[in-house]
Amino acid sequence: MRDVFNLKNNQIILNDDNDIRKVYIELTNACNFSCKMCFKNTFVEPEGFMSYETLENLKKSLKALPNLKEVVLGGIGESILHKDVKNIISFLKDELGVYVVLATNGFLLDRFSDFILQKQVDNIVVSADNTSIGHLHNTVVYKTVDNIIKTRRQKELDKPVVSIEIVVDKESIDGVADIVKEFMDIGVRDVIMSNLLPIDKEYTQRTLYPSQKEGILDELIATAQGKISMTLPYFSIKTERKCNFVDNKSLVVRWDGKIAPCYRFLHTAREYVLGREKTIYAHTFGDINTETLYDIWNKRDYKWFRFTVDNSMYPSCLDCSFNEMCSFVKDTEVDCWGGSPSCADCLWSRNIVICP
């Protein structure tokens, strides 16, 4: 099907496609921790777990995607709390044969280590924060990761690759090189670093951005360069904008089956963008319980959303001269160009905040 959009004196034609390549699955938005910095603290929706019926509907849709390459078990919750996590991993590896990423805080991971090795889960992304508003001390996570890597080597397996994800702020930045070195020494070869996105006014004083200061990560780079793969954030607001969710042809399946375009629009919550309080409204384009992923992906409004984001056809609130007095920056309902939902001050698109 073709959808035609009139833009001034021009027409834009967007065709249906079956090019979903990456799917994020939020099995639950519940967690075994309540970190002070977590978005969950401002959620308005209740906690929930993906039902058996929703899982079965999701499986049917995933099977019908010819270009699906990768599935991330993540979202804003702890996936391994779900009673069917082994079932979905087995389905993804045995039936679909896709690249599987398991994002976890790591504190219950030891219970699943043998299964993860048996199923050859491709990548485990483990949180290893060093800030007082994040997770607890990394000792438990360190031991579990060490055991997984040692067992993998003993069995002469290539998978899983273990990545660590670290959120940095003014409190934790000085110790981040030491944390990375500790995990490097046991065989971790990948680190993903993100800036803190405050969900509370007092945390806005902890951010390392926006800054023109040079050398914020010099100690880390000196320690790890050439020895480990690093995905690092920016600390200044740059002109370039790129949405990894759109760029990677991905979508997010919420625990209740609703389909969101990215993590930011998964739940209604609060965040602070450069010190300004902002309400993030959940925005979904369909429901896996009543529609297929293909049909949702090709809805007219979802196609237009991806097109406008991919081509940066939305305003830039972060460096706008009027952002201190503008009402559009207060929430994500609509931007000053009429786009909805609004991505106009998304810190993910500026590489300030980073997801796996």
Secondary structure as UniProt FT lines:
FT   STRAND          2..7
FT   TURN            8..9
FT   STRAND          10..15
FT   STRAND          22..25
FT   TURN            36..37
FT   HELIX           39..42
FT   HELIX           52..63
FT   TURN            66..67
FT   STRAND          70..73
FT   HELIX           79..81
FT   TURN            83..84
FT   HELIX           85..90
FT   HELIX           91..96
FT   STRAND          99..104
FT   TURN            107..108
FT   HELIX           109..112
FT   HELIX           113..119
FT   STRAND          123..127
FT   TURN            132..133
FT   HELIX           139..154
FT   TURN            155..156
FT   STRAND          161..168
FT   TURN            170..172
FT   HELIX           173..175
FT   HELIX           176..185
FT   TURN            186..187
FT   STRAND          190..195
FT   HELIX           201..206
FT   TURN            216..217
FT   HELIX           218..224
FT   TURN            225..227
FT   STRAND          229..231
FT   HELIX           244..247
FT   TURN            248..249
FT   STRAND          250..253
FT   TURN            255..256
FT   STRAND          258..260
FT   TURN            264..265
FT   STRAND          269..273
FT   TURN            274..275
FT   STRAND          276..280
FT   STRAND          286..287
FT   TURN            288..290
FT   HELIX           293..297
FT   HELIX           300..310
FT   TURN            311..312
FT   TURN            318..319
FT   TURN            321..325
FT   HELIX           327..330
FT   TURN            336..337
FT   TURN            344..345
FT   TURN            348..351
//
